[in-house]
Amino acid sequence: MTRSGYRRTAGLLLATALGLTASACGSGEEPAQNNAQPTAGSSGAAGPVSITVNCMPPKTNKAERATFEEDLAEFQKLNPNIKIEKATDAFPCYEPRTFEAKLAGGQLETVFYVNFPNVGRLMESGQAADITPYVGDLKTFKDYNASIDIFKKDGKLYGLPTDGYGMGLVYNREVFTKAGLDPANPPKTWAEVQAAAKKIAALGPGYVGFGEYSGNNVGGWHFTASLYGRGGDVLTPDGKKAAFNTPEGKAVLENLKQMRWTDNSTGSKLYIDWPALMKAMAGGKMGMMLGAPDVLIGLRNDFQAKFENYQVTAMPEAKALFNGGAGYMINPKATPEQIKAGLKWIEYKFLTPGKGQLDYVRAKGANLTVGQPYPDLYGADTPSGQEVLKLRAENANVDPGQFALWVEGSKGIPPKAEPGPYAQEIYAILDTPMSAVLTRQDADIDKLLSDAEAKVNSLLEKKG
């Protein structure tokens, strides 16, 4: 699995995981150490090097599982001195309880998947290897766009991005048509979203106009996306104080509260984790949700949705575009030879035009989607960037119109990164107001934001 918008950020830290985070990463005191030992068989440049990797697609995703296994076999054939001793499957690739437990216990793989919000804290706490001396051997490294910067700290590099996304509005064309809405002219403002959601909900039992997350950190994640779109901030520019208790923050919650209790267009079911909302959207009776373009691929590949029914457009009236993504880091206990081997695997599987996730000929033959505008890793005028665009266009098997409104509508909107190294803990705090307005008709938005503000400020003070 290689997409990020719908999965990398999915299932963010649970409350129980937060305790593990504190113990694993420290809280402004001594950085925690990763006690994982190098895998047996790493005997140096002349001998075989063994590594472990993660983020292998589950068996239920047959097509992507098959391509991953093909890549494993071909990579080891091309690199006989590298043995991938174990590949751990995962769905989603970042599942907070598993990740945090393995991080705290020093059990992460040699090459491990990481979503952007976790990168900063892993660099800060010494839980990722410095790969700076080794990346010069990667053929495509020089062609990276600015996405590489998130893995840099104090002039050193600690990982490689393999995917990225910008948020948008995903909608079901068929449901729009049933509700008398024009799927070629989706909502451009939040008022239009609210009106469209009301019409969809009026179709009858089971129909939900707009679905939203409310727990397990994905609630706070989507609050942040909506807040950014309205021009707000989660943190002050120096990252030391909360900045969401503002008219923009109130507008996010008030909008949801109105849709839930005045219009009844969000339904009564809570979507407290990532798969729940995706499953509901795939069911064919939900009209809209926030999501990156790759949500369409997740709906198709992981939830067996009718792909052609879905489309993505730009975030409503967005003043900033929430950007996120994912990549890979190396266990800090890895030997130099294991680091080199791990980087070779990342390069082959994720970064080489015509190979791995960028093998669009194979993807088309396996009935996987080709033509979506991501991953976007290289400068458009670089050799790697040009080759990726050429291969993608030559092998496209999806209607570019399903993404065109997002591509066009997102142009010129400034990107905005997730809120710092403690984004996961912040999202957990922001889950509470999201859940409250969807479960309590008398929810006091001012108090919810004030309480969340105090908790985030306390968190940031503790982190130093």
C-alpha positions in Angstrom: 0.0 0.0 0.0 1.5 3.2 -1.0 -1.2 5.9 -0.9 -1.2 8.4 1.9 -4.2 10.8 2.1 -6.7 8.2 3.0 -4.5 5.8 4.9 -1.3 7.3 6.1 -3.1 9.6 8.3 -5.7 7.1 9.2 -6.3 5.8 12.6 -4.0 8.4 14.3 -3.0 8.0 17.9 -5.6 6.6 20.3 -5.7 7.8 23.9 -4.1 4.6 25.0 -1.3 5.1 22.5 -0.6 8.6 23.9 0.7 7.1 27.0 3.0 4.9 24.9 4.1 8.0 23.0 5.0 9.8 26.2 7.1 6.9 27.4 8.6 6.2 24.0 9.5 9.8 23.1 9.9 11.5 26.4 8.2 14.7 27.4 10.9 17.2 27.3 13.2 15.0 29.4 15.6 12.3 28.3 14.9 11.1 24.7 13.8 7.4 24.7 16.1 5.0 23.0 15.1 2.4 20.4 16.6 -0.9 21.6 16.1 -2.8 18.5 19.2 -4.7 17.5 20.4 -5.1 13.9 19.0 -8.2 12.2 21.1 -11.3 12.1 23.1 -11.7 8.9 24.3 -8.1 8.6 27.9 -9.0 8.3 29.3 -6.1 6.2 29.7 -5.1 2.6 31.1 -8.3 1.4 28.6 -10.6 3.0 24.8 -10.8 3.0 22.8 -8.1 4.7 19.4 -8.9 6.3 16.7 -6.3 6.8 13.1 -6.2 7.7 10.4 -4.0 6.1 6.8 -3.1 6.8 3.7 -1.8 5.0 3.1 -4.9 2.9 -0.5 -4.9 1.7 -2.8 -7.4 3.4 -4.0 -10.6 1.7 -7.4 -9.1 1.3 -6.0 -6.6 -1.2 -5.0 -9.2 -3.7 -3.7 -7.0 -6.5 -1.5 -4.8 -4.4 -0.3 -7.8 -2.3 0.7 -9.6 -5.5 2.7 -6.6 -6.8 4.4 -6.1 -3.5 5.5 -9.8 -3.4 6.7 -9.5 -7.0 8.8 -6.5 -6.0 10.3 -8.3 -3.1 11.4 -11.2 -5.3 12.7 -9.0 -8.1 14.6 -6.7 -5.7 16.4 -9.7 -4.0 17.2 -11.1 -7.4 18.8 -7.8 -8.4 20.5 -7.6 -5.0 21.6 -11.1 -4.0 23.6 -9.8 -1.0 20.5 -8.3 0.5 17.9 -10.5 2.2 14.6 -9.1 3.2 14.2 -11.4 6.2 10.6 -10.3 7.0 7.9 -8.1 5.5 5.2 -7.2 7.9 1.7 -6.6 6.4 -0.4 -3.8 7.7 -3.8 -2.2 7.1 -3.6 0.7 7.4 0.2 1.1 7.2 0.1 3.3 10.2 -2.0 1.8 12.9 -1.3 3.8 16.1 -1.6 1.1 18.7 0.7 -1.2 16.9 3.2 1.5 15.9 3.5 3.1 19.3 3.9 -0.3 21.0 6.6 -1.3 18.6 8.3 2.1 18.9 8.3 1.9 22.7 9.6 -1.6 22.7 12.3 -1.1 20.2 10.6 -3.5 17.8 10.2 -1.4 14.6 11.5 -2.9 11.4 14.7 -1.9 9.8 12.8 0.1 7.2 9.6 1.5 8.7 6.7 3.5 7.4 6.0 6.9 9.0 3.3 9.5 8.3 4.4 13.1 8.2 3.1 14.2 11.7 5.4 11.6 13.3 8.6 12.6 11.5 9.5 15.5 13.7 9.2 13.7 17.0 11.2 10.7 15.7 14.0 12.9 14.6 13.9 14.9 17.8 14.0 11.7 20.0 16.7 9.9 18.1 14.4 7.2 16.9 15.4 7.3 13.2 18.8 6.9 11.6 20.8 9.7 10.0 20.9 8.7 6.4 22.7 11.8 5.1 26.0 10.0 4.2 24.2 7.4 2.1 21.6 9.1 -0.1 24.2 10.2 -2.7 23.9 6.7 -4.2 20.2 7.1 -4.9 19.7 8.0 -8.6 16.5 9.9 -8.2 17.4 11.8 -5.0 18.5 15.0 -6.8 15.1 15.2 -8.4 13.0 15.4 -5.2 10.7 18.4 -4.8 10.3 20.3 -1.5 8.6 17.3 0.1 12.1 16.0 1.1 12.5 19.0 3.5 10.2 17.5 6.2 12.8 14.8 6.8 15.6 17.3 7.4 16.8 18.5 10.8 19.9 20.5 11.6 21.4 19.9 8.2 20.9 16.1 8.3 18.4 13.8 6.6 16.4 11.1 8.4 14.0 9.7 5.9 12.5 9.8 2.4 9.0 10.8 1.4 7.2 8.3 -0.8 3.8 9.9 -1.1 2.0 13.1 -0.4 -1.5 14.6 -0.6 -3.6 17.7 -0.4 -7.1 17.6 1.0 -10.3 18.0 -1.0 -14.0 17.1 -1.0 -14.8 13.6 -2.2 -18.4 13.0 -3.4 -20.6 10.3 -4.9 -21.8 11.3 -8.4 -24.6 8.8 -8.4 -25.9 10.0 -5.1 -25.7 13.6 -6.3 -27.8 12.7 -9.3 -30.4 11.0 -7.2 -30.7 14.1 -5.0 -31.2 16.4 -8.0 -27.7 17.8 -7.7 -25.3 18.4 -10.6 -22.2 16.1 -10.2 -20.4 18.3 -12.7 -20.9 21.3 -10.4 -20.1 20.2 -6.8 -20.2 22.6 -3.8 -17.6 25.3 -3.8 -18.6 26.8 -0.4 -19.5 25.4 3.0 -23.0 26.8 2.7 -23.3 24.8 -0.6 -22.0 21.7 1.1 -24.6 22.1 3.8 -27.4 22.6 1.3 -26.3 19.6 -0.8 -26.0 17.4 2.3 -29.6 18.3 3.3 -30.9 17.2 -0.1 -29.0 14.0 0.0 -30.3 13.1 3.5 -33.8 13.7 2.3 -33.5 10.7 -0.1 -34.6 8.5 2.7 -33.4 6.0 5.4 -29.7 5.2 5.3 -28.7 8.3 3.3 -26.1 10.6 4.8 -25.3 13.9 3.2 -21.9 14.5 4.7 -19.8 12.1 6.8 -17.2 13.2 9.3 -14.7 11.7 11.7 -15.1 12.1 15.4 -12.4 10.1 17.2 -9.1 8.2 17.3 -7.3 11.4 16.2 -8.9 11.4 12.7 -11.6 13.8 14.2 -8.9 16.3 15.1 -7.1 15.7 11.8 -10.3 16.7 9.9 -10.9 19.6 12.2 -7.5 20.8 11.3 -8.1 20.4 7.5 -11.4 22.4 7.8 -9.8 25.0 10.0 -6.9 25.5 7.5 -9.4 25.9 4.7 -11.2 28.6 6.5 -7.9 30.5 7.1 -7.3 29.4 10.7 -4.3 27.9 12.5 -3.9 25.2 15.0 -0.8 26.7 16.6 0.8 30.1 16.7 3.7 30.7 14.3 6.2 29.8 16.9 4.4 26.6 17.7 4.2 27.4 21.4 0.5 28.1 21.9 -2.9 26.9 20.6 -4.4 29.2 18.0 -7.7 27.5 17.1 -10.1 29.1 19.6 -11.0 31.7 17.0 -14.0 32.5 14.7 -12.6 30.1 12.2 -12.5 27.3 14.7 -16.0 28.1 15.9 -17.2 28.1 12.3 -15.9 24.5 11.7 -17.8 23.2 14.7 -20.9 25.3 14.2 -21.2 24.0 10.6 -21.1 20.4 11.8 -23.5 21.1 14.6 -26.1 22.6 12.3 -25.8 19.7 9.8 -26.2 17.2 12.6 -29.0 18.7 14.7 -30.8 21.2 12.4 -30.6 19.4 9.1 -29.9 15.8 10.3 -27.7 15.5 7.2 -24.7 13.8 8.9 -26.7 10.9 10.3 -26.5 9.7 13.9 -23.7 7.2 13.5 -20.3 8.2 14.7 -17.3 7.4 12.5 -14.6 7.2 15.2 -11.9 5.7 13.1 -10.6 5.7 9.5 -12.1 2.5 8.2 -15.6 3.3 9.5 -16.1 6.4 7.4 -14.4 4.8 4.3 -16.7 1.8 4.6 -19.8 4.0 4.9 -18.7 6.1 1.9 -18.1 2.9 -0.2 -21.6 1.7 0.7 -23.2 4.0 -1.8 -25.5 6.1 0.4 -23.2 8.8 1.6 -22.8 11.9 -0.5 -19.7 13.7 0.7 -16.6 13.5 2.9 -13.3 15.4 3.2 -10.4 13.5 1.6 -7.5 13.6 -0.7 -7.7 12.3 -4.3 -6.3 8.9 -3.2 -9.5 8.3 -1.2 -11.0 7.2 -4.5 -8.4 4.5 -4.8 -8.9 3.3 -1.3 -12.6 3.1 -1.8 -12.0 0.9 -4.9 -9.2 -1.3 -3.7 -9.9 -1.7 0.0 -13.6 -1.3 0.2 -14.8 -2.6 -3.2 -16.7 0.6 -4.0 -17.9 1.3 -7.6 -15.0 3.5 -8.5 -16.6 5.4 -11.4 -19.2 6.8 -9.0 -16.7 8.9 -7.1 -15.0 12.2 -7.8 -12.9 14.7 -5.9 -13.1 18.5 -6.0 -11.2 21.2 -4.3 -11.7 22.1 -0.6 -14.7 24.5 -0.3 -13.6 28.2 -0.3 -10.1 27.1 0.8 -7.6 29.8 1.9 -5.0 27.1 2.6 -4.6 23.5 1.5 -4.0 21.0 4.2 -1.0 18.9 3.0 0.3 15.6 4.5 1.9 12.5 3.4 4.2 9.7 4.4 7.6 8.1 3.8 10.1 5.7 5.3 12.8 6.0 7.9 15.5 3.6 9.1 15.8 2.0 12.5 18.6 3.9 14.4 20.1 0.6 15.5 20.7 -0.4 11.8 24.3 -0.9 10.7 25.7 1.2 7.9 25.2 -1.8 5.5 21.6 -2.2 6.6 21.0 1.5 6.0 22.4 1.2 2.5 20.3 -1.9 1.9 17.2 -0.3 3.3 17.6 2.8 1.1 18.0 0.5 -1.9 14.7 -1.1 -1.1 13.0 2.3 -0.7 14.4 3.5 -4.0 13.4 0.3 -5.9 9.9 0.0 -4.4 8.8 3.7 -4.3 11.2 6.0 -6.1 12.2 4.5 -9.5 10.2 5.4 -12.6 8.9 2.2 -14.1 9.4 0.1 -11.0 7.5 -0.6 -7.8 4.7 1.9 -7.1 5.7 3.7 -10.3 5.4 0.7 -12.6 2.4 1.9 -14.4 2.5 -0.7 -17.1 2.2 -3.5 -14.5 -0.4 -1.5 -12.5 -2.6 -1.2 -15.6 -2.2 -4.9 -16.4 -3.2 -5.8 -12.8 -6.3 -3.6 -13.1 -5.0 -1.1 -10.5 -5.8 2.5 -11.2 -3.4 4.6 -13.2 -3.7 8.3 -14.0 -4.4 9.8 -10.6 -2.2 12.9 -10.0 0.0 11.4 -7.4 2.4 10.5 -5.9 4.0 13.9 -6.6 7.6 13.5 -5.5 9.7 15.1 -8.2 10.1 18.5 -9.7 8.1 18.6 -12.9 11.1 19.7 -14.9 13.5 17.0 -13.6 14.3 13.8 -15.5 12.5 11.6 -12.9 9.4 13.9 -12.8 9.1 14.0 -16.6 9.5 10.2 -16.8 6.8 9.6 -14.2 4.4 11.9 -16.0 5.1 10.3 -19.3 4.5 6.7 -18.0 1.4 7.8 -16.1 -0.1 9.4 -19.2 0.7 6.5 -21.4 -0.9 3.9 -19.2 -3.8 5.9 -17.7 -6.9 3.7 -17.2 -9.1 6.1 -15.2 -11.1 9.1 -16.2 -8.9 12.1 -15.4 -12.2 14.0 -15.0 -12.6 12.3 -11.6 -9.6 14.3 -10.4 -9.7 17.3 -12.7 -11.8 19.6 -10.4 -9.4 19.0 -7.6 -6.4 19.6 -9.7 -7.7 22.8 -11.2 -9.4 24.1 -8.0 -6.4 23.5 -5.8 -4.1 25.6 -8.1 -2.7 28.6 -6.3 -4.0 27.6 -2.9 -1.0 27.7 -0.5 -0.1 24.4 1.1 -0.1 24.1 4.8 1.7 21.4 6.8 0.3 19.5 9.8 0.7 21.2 13.1 4.2 20.3 14.3 5.9 17.3 15.9 3.0 16.8 18.4 0.2 16.8 15.8 -1.0 13.4 16.9 -1.5 14.4 20.6 -3.1 17.6 19.4 -5.5 15.7 17.1 -6.5 13.5 20.1 -7.4 16.6 22.1 -9.4 18.0 19.1 -11.4 14.8 18.8 -13.4 15.9 21.8 -15.1 19.0 20.3 -15.6 17.1 17.0 -17.3 14.3 18.9 -19.3 16.6 21.1 -21.0 18.6 18.4 -22.0 15.3 16.7 -23.4 13.6 19.8 -24.8 16.4 22.0 -27.4 18.9 20.7 -26.5 21.2 23.6 -22.8 21.1 23.0 -21.2 24.4 24.1 -18.8 25.3 21.3 -17.1 28.1 23.2 -16.4 25.9 26.1 -15.3 23.0 24.0 -12.7 25.1 22.2 -11.6 26.8 25.5 -11.0 23.5 27.1 -9.2 22.1 24.1 -7.1 25.3 24.0 -6.0 24.8 27.6 -5.1 21.2 27.1 -3.0 21.9 24.0 -1.2 24.7 25.7 -0.5 22.4 28.7 0.8 19.8 26.3 3.1 22.2 24.5 4.4 23.6 27.7 5.2 20.1 29.0 7.0 19.3 25.7 9.1 22.4 26.0 
